[in-house]
Amino acid sequence: MAGEVYFPHDPAYEHATTVFNLHGAPRPAAARTVRTLAELRDVLAYARTTCMPVRVHSTGHGAAAAREMSGSVLVRTEMDGAVQIDPVRRTALIPAGTRWGAVVDAAAPYDLAAPHGSSADVGAVGYLLRGGVSVYGRLVGLAANSVTAVDLVTADGELHRVDADHDPELFWALRGGGGGFGVVVAVEMRLFPARPVVTGSAYWPVVHAAELLRRWTGWAATAPWEVTSAFQVLNLPDVPIVPVELRSGTMIGVAATEVRADDAPSGLTELLDELRAVAAPVVESWLPCTPAEVVRAQLGPDEPVPIVGDHLLLADLDERASAAFLAATGSGSPLITAELRQLGGALAVPDPRGGALDHYDARYSYLGNAIPDGPEATAAIEKHCAVVRAALAPWDTGRTAPTFVESWQQPQRHLDPEQIDRADRVRTRVDPTGLFRLDASPGTTMLR
Ligand SMILES: Cc1cc2nc3c(=O)[nH]c(=O)nc-3n(C[C@H](O)[C@H](O)[C@H](O)COP(=O)(O)OP(=O)(O)OC[C@H]3O[C@@H](n4cnc5c(N)ncnc54)[C@H](O)[C@@H]3O)c2cc1C
């Protein structure tokens, strides 16, 4: 029979099902890592013959947001080949499975930069297909808007180059339409000229939380697009990798990245002056760096961990909202980080050439996360996520950003009803037998 696939306990199955977020560890019926088109076509032939649904992933950073996989065949894409940079067109051709660190390294010698997020290990393709909020997001917009072409293998095993001139409707759907169209084997994207960057963070004791948040939201209302920042409430564990100054109970952090403009005053300096006037930070570190260094300068887990959390897109935050946020996430909260990421700027501007998801109509993204050490801790974290959700309900836009959704079972709405219909029409056209239907993110489809 066509199709080499692997079953539980086989080392090849265990490799193919490896994920970064261990809370979403998938247990499909069968799995295979594919590195070539021939291998991918072989798995698809197996799935068609056995009538098993096909699921797709790369690094498993978004594993917990993927629906449950029993009865499915999981394809892990680790496509052969290096990132190819075209310095004249300023584009990168990225094989599926490539992580942002490799994209940034390939672009750096040409003085080009990419709209990556806060981790060098996140897969470029999964991030781009789901929108992607970069550490430069307010300057460069949603990362999916930089995609210029997608190489897609559909259920029949055919390879298609999809772009603005070749099946523009499918090209629209692939960029934020939620998946379930096929297996992406490569993405081509625009890069932007590298400029000097400053990135880092500063931390204060929780006693200053209210005044710091008041000043941060005040600054954020008119902040220059060159700065993208986040306000964090941290309840960090007493473990050696956490700096000793940050281990004494709840702390407040502000993280930011600024792309420097020669002819304008620094928005980051203005923000830090405002915040340092409240109190001197107990620790701060701001690194002038090249874009190639930025992707590795962000704080966060670099080893696979179980992550449980929740996400909302929020409207403007008044004093009542700030008080509700701090009360729900501060001392006593099991959340290790509760972050308000600043949106707006180019992230709020629709792109006439963009796809299903081209901007966010929200002022902040809330993301609360914790790393449970067992089922009891997981239950306590999930219960607390509901408490924070209820506290923030008056400011919840009801919309969600797919890259930040932490569980496929949580309420999520990435698209308008007309966009959901449009994405579903594309799914039904390119995948009439529904081989990939279960791979569509719940916030983007009415198909069951
Ligand atoms: C530590 C950490 C930091 C992060 N920082 C940011 C950030 O700054 N900004 C941000 O926006 N997001 C961020 N994320 C979220 C991340 O962007 C998403 O989880 C993203 O979906 C990861 O893509 P992936 O391919 O690595 O993950 P995977 O879990 O492998 O893939 C996620 C989904 O993408 C689709 N997919 C992946 N590969 C393919 C393929 N070859 N063909 C078709 N579909 C495919 C599938 O639907 C899959 O379920 C972060 C996540 C973590 C864990």
Ligand as a Chemical Component Dictionary entry (heavy atoms), coordinates in Angstrom:
data_LIG
# 
_chem_comp.id                   LIG 
_chem_comp.type                 NON-POLYMER 
_chem_comp.pdbx_formal_charge   0 
_chem_comp.three_letter_code    LIG 
# 
loop_
_chem_comp_atom.comp_id 
_chem_comp_atom.atom_id 
_chem_comp_atom.alt_atom_id 
_chem_comp_atom.type_symbol 
_chem_comp_atom.charge 
_chem_comp_atom.model_Cartn_x 
_chem_comp_atom.model_Cartn_y 
_chem_comp_atom.model_Cartn_z 
_chem_comp_atom.pdbx_ordinal 
LIG C1  C1  C 0 7.739  31.080 23.132 1  
LIG C2  C2  C 0 6.713  31.564 22.106 2  
LIG C3  C3  C 0 6.815  32.881 21.616 3  
LIG C4  C4  C 0 5.881  33.349 20.681 4  
LIG N1  N1  N 0 5.950  34.653 20.239 5  
LIG C5  C5  C 0 5.025  35.107 19.355 6  
LIG C6  C6  C 0 5.050  36.458 18.903 7  
LIG O1  O1  O 0 5.879  37.261 19.303 8  
LIG N2  N2  N 0 4.097  36.859 18.003 9  
LIG C7  C7  C 0 3.132  36.003 17.529 10 
LIG O2  O2  O 0 2.300  36.416 16.714 11 
LIG N3  N3  N 0 3.097  34.721 17.938 12 
LIG C8  C8  C 0 3.999  34.259 18.840 13 
LIG N4  N4  N 0 3.933  32.959 19.260 14 
LIG C9  C9  C 0 2.886  32.083 18.734 15 
LIG C10 C10 C 0 3.304  31.411 17.421 16 
LIG O3  O3  O 0 3.477  32.384 16.415 17 
LIG C11 C11 C 0 2.210  30.448 16.957 18 
LIG O4  O4  O 0 2.084  29.423 17.910 19 
LIG C12 C12 C 0 2.496  29.881 15.569 20 
LIG O5  O5  O 0 1.325  29.271 15.085 21 
LIG C13 C13 C 0 3.633  28.906 15.613 22 
LIG O6  O6  O 0 3.881  28.370 14.352 23 
LIG P1  P1  P 0 4.735  27.015 14.266 24 
LIG O7  O7  O 0 4.763  26.577 12.867 25 
LIG O8  O8  O 0 6.027  27.231 14.999 26 
LIG O9  O9  O 0 3.852  26.077 15.195 27 
LIG P2  P2  P 0 3.026  24.752 14.867 28 
LIG O10 O10 O 0 2.345  24.416 16.158 29 
LIG O11 O11 O 0 3.899  23.734 14.268 30 
LIG O12 O12 O 0 1.971  25.216 13.792 31 
LIG C14 C14 C 0 0.847  25.976 14.173 32 
LIG C15 C15 C 0 -0.208 25.803 13.109 33 
LIG O13 O13 O 0 0.240  26.375 11.887 34 
LIG C16 C16 C 0 -0.193 25.586 10.802 35 
LIG N5  N5  N 0 0.959  25.072 10.081 36 
LIG C17 C17 C 0 2.224  24.909 10.544 37 
LIG N6  N6  N 0 3.011  24.443 9.551  38 
LIG C18 C18 C 0 2.221  24.291 8.465  39 
LIG C19 C19 C 0 2.440  23.838 7.123  40 
LIG N7  N7  N 0 3.646  23.453 6.702  41 
LIG N8  N8  N 0 1.382  23.818 6.263  42 
LIG C20 C20 C 0 0.147  24.204 6.650  43 
LIG N9  N9  N 0 -0.111 24.636 7.910  44 
LIG C21 C21 C 0 0.917  24.689 8.802  45 
LIG C22 C22 C 0 -1.031 24.452 11.358 46 
LIG O14 O14 O 0 -2.407 24.829 11.331 47 
LIG C23 C23 C 0 -0.554 24.356 12.794 48 
LIG O15 O15 O 0 -1.542 23.861 13.677 49 
LIG C24 C24 C 0 4.842  32.478 20.218 50 
LIG C25 C25 C 0 4.743  31.170 20.718 51 
LIG C26 C26 C 0 5.664  30.723 21.664 52 
LIG C27 C27 C 0 5.493  29.327 22.215 53 
# 
loop_
_chem_comp_bond.comp_id 
_chem_comp_bond.atom_id_1 
_chem_comp_bond.atom_id_2 
_chem_comp_bond.value_order 
_chem_comp_bond.pdbx_ordinal 
LIG C1  C2  SING 1  
LIG C2  C3  SING 2  
LIG C2  C26 DOUB 3  
LIG C3  C4  DOUB 4  
LIG C4  N1  SING 5  
LIG C4  C24 SING 6  
LIG N1  C5  DOUB 7  
LIG C5  C6  SING 8  
LIG C5  C8  SING 9  
LIG C6  O1  DOUB 10 
LIG C6  N2  SING 11 
LIG N2  C7  SING 12 
LIG C7  O2  DOUB 13 
LIG C7  N3  SING 14 
LIG N3  C8  DOUB 15 
LIG C8  N4  SING 16 
LIG N4  C9  SING 17 
LIG N4  C24 SING 18 
LIG C9  C10 SING 19 
LIG C10 O3  SING 20 
LIG C10 C11 SING 21 
LIG C11 O4  SING 22 
LIG C11 C12 SING 23 
LIG C12 O5  SING 24 
LIG C12 C13 SING 25 
LIG C13 O6  SING 26 
LIG O6  P1  SING 27 
LIG P1  O7  DOUB 28 
LIG P1  O8  SING 29 
LIG P1  O9  SING 30 
LIG O9  P2  SING 31 
LIG P2  O10 DOUB 32 
LIG P2  O11 SING 33 
LIG P2  O12 SING 34 
LIG O12 C14 SING 35 
LIG C14 C15 SING 36 
LIG C15 O13 SING 37 
LIG C15 C23 SING 38 
LIG O13 C16 SING 39 
LIG C16 N5  SING 40 
LIG C16 C22 SING 41 
LIG N5  C17 SING 42 
LIG N5  C21 SING 43 
LIG C17 N6  DOUB 44 
LIG N6  C18 SING 45 
LIG C18 C19 SING 46 
LIG C18 C21 DOUB 47 
LIG C19 N7  SING 48 
LIG C19 N8  DOUB 49 
LIG N8  C20 SING 50 
LIG C20 N9  DOUB 51 
LIG N9  C21 SING 52 
LIG C22 O14 SING 53 
LIG C22 C23 SING 54 
LIG C23 O15 SING 55 
LIG C24 C25 DOUB 56 
LIG C25 C26 SING 57 
LIG C26 C27 SING 58 
# 
